[in-house]
Amino acid sequence: QVQLVESGGGLVQAGGSLRLSCAHSIKIFGINRMGWYRQAPGKQRELVAGLASGGFTNYADSVKGRFTISRDNAKNTTYLQMNSLKPEDTAVYYCNALYGSTLYWGQGTQVTVSS
């Protein structure tokens, strides 16, 4: 079983930056794919960024050029660097991990961007 714990959310003004962290209980090379998702009130959960085990990354069009997903193998942590934040980025952000054929989710961290 994989445990994921997100941190780093908070309140920030538009144009600001935040870095989200997702600490996972197993080493990254045991995980097929890491992802960051978000869910705003009244909306479906959506993919923000993904990082495959081979290093391939993908991003939602709405965050390309502003967000970066990365990992620190030594710390068993995956990050989401968010720059130039906009009010529409406000949501609960979740990390997930595909381990074998099972998808695990963290508990989420709130990001609020004020205008």
VMD Tcl script that draws the C-alpha trace (Angstrom):
set ca {
  {0.00 0.00 0.00}
  {1.19 3.51 -0.82}
  {0.55 6.41 1.53}
  {0.60 9.93 0.15}
  {0.67 13.11 2.22}
  {0.30 16.51 0.56}
  {1.45 19.80 2.04}
  {2.24 23.33 0.97}
  {-1.21 24.68 0.20}
  {-2.43 28.02 1.45}
  {-3.67 31.46 0.55}
  {-1.74 33.49 -1.99}
  {-2.40 36.60 -4.05}
  {-2.79 36.40 -7.80}
  {0.60 36.36 -9.47}
  {2.21 34.61 -6.52}
  {3.77 31.17 -6.18}
  {3.35 28.06 -4.09}
  {5.12 24.72 -4.02}
  {3.09 21.68 -3.14}
  {4.77 18.57 -1.81}
  {3.58 14.99 -1.89}
  {5.50 12.67 0.40}
  {5.07 9.02 -0.51}
  {5.73 6.00 1.63}
  {7.66 4.05 -1.02}
  {10.52 4.94 -3.33}
  {9.57 6.69 -6.54}
  {11.01 4.01 -8.78}
  {8.36 1.61 -7.47}
  {5.64 3.90 -8.76}
  {4.58 3.82 -12.40}
  {3.22 7.33 -12.48}
  {2.70 10.30 -10.16}
  {0.07 12.92 -10.79}
  {-1.36 16.12 -9.38}
  {-5.10 16.72 -9.72}
  {-7.34 19.49 -8.49}
  {-11.00 19.90 -7.75}
  {-12.75 23.24 -7.47}
  {-16.17 23.59 -5.81}
  {-18.91 22.31 -8.10}
  {-16.43 20.99 -10.66}
  {-15.01 17.60 -11.52}
  {-11.55 16.60 -10.47}
  {-9.09 17.33 -13.26}
  {-5.54 16.41 -14.09}
  {-3.05 19.20 -13.53}
  {0.28 17.46 -14.17}
  {1.64 13.95 -14.54}
  {5.09 12.42 -14.22}
  {5.74 8.94 -15.57}
  {8.47 6.66 -14.29}
  {10.56 7.32 -17.40}
  {10.51 11.04 -16.72}
  {7.84 12.02 -19.26}
  {5.66 14.87 -18.04}
  {2.31 16.20 -19.19}
  {0.29 19.23 -18.15}
  {-3.19 20.59 -18.48}
  {-3.30 23.36 -21.06}
  {-4.45 25.81 -18.41}
  {-1.23 25.42 -16.41}
  {1.40 24.91 -19.11}
  {4.30 27.29 -18.66}
  {3.25 28.12 -15.09}
  {3.35 24.80 -13.21}
  {6.16 22.26 -13.00}
  {6.00 18.73 -11.64}
  {9.22 17.23 -10.32}
  {10.49 14.63 -7.91}
  {13.24 14.15 -5.38}
  {14.11 10.46 -5.27}
  {16.17 10.80 -2.11}
  {13.27 12.36 -0.23}
  {10.53 10.16 -1.76}
  {8.69 13.36 -2.59}
  {6.96 14.72 -5.66}
  {6.48 18.45 -6.05}
  {4.23 20.82 -7.93}
  {5.77 24.26 -8.37}
  {3.01 26.74 -9.17}
  {3.93 30.19 -10.47}
  {1.87 33.09 -11.76}
  {-1.13 31.81 -9.88}
  {-4.59 32.92 -10.92}
  {-7.90 32.97 -9.00}
  {-9.13 30.15 -11.24}
  {-6.36 27.94 -9.83}
  {-8.25 27.89 -6.53}
  {-9.05 24.27 -5.67}
  {-8.17 21.34 -3.48}
  {-5.06 19.75 -4.94}
  {-4.50 16.01 -4.70}
  {-1.54 13.87 -5.59}
  {-1.94 10.32 -6.77}
  {0.30 7.41 -7.49}
  {-0.17 4.48 -9.83}
  {1.53 1.52 -8.17}
  {1.09 -1.71 -10.07}
  {-2.52 -1.53 -11.15}
  {-3.73 0.37 -8.07}
  {-4.25 4.11 -7.88}
  {-3.64 5.77 -4.53}
  {-4.71 9.25 -3.48}
  {-3.60 11.71 -0.85}
  {-5.98 13.64 1.37}
  {-5.64 16.91 -0.55}
  {-4.40 20.39 0.24}
  {-6.34 23.61 -0.27}
  {-4.96 26.30 -2.56}
  {-6.75 29.65 -2.58}
  {-5.69 32.44 -4.91}
  {-7.11 35.87 -4.16}
  {-7.56 38.52 -6.82}
}
mol new
graphics top color blue
foreach p $ca { graphics top sphere $p radius 0.5 }
foreach p [lrange $ca 0 end-1] q [lrange $ca 1 end] { graphics top cylinder $p $q radius 0.2 }
display resetview
